[in-house]
Amino acid sequence: MRVSGLNIIKNGVRFDYPFREAIRSALPLCDEFIVVVGKSDDGTLESLQEMAEPKVRVIETEWSDK
């Protein structure tokens, strides 16, 4: 059995959401952790990439504002 974690985030830096801490706290429980990142203009994607965690897989998306 494989255990996956999931987080959906957009502009996490701007809204001061502790997404990096949330992901790190779940990593010991997961075989992989998927983060779906909406197109952000505040460095959220770069912050995730800086984590350099091998279990974290980032999927970039563009969300509709409608």
Helices and strands as residue ranges (DSSP letters): E 4-9, H 19-26, G 27-29, E 32-38, H 44-51, E 56-61
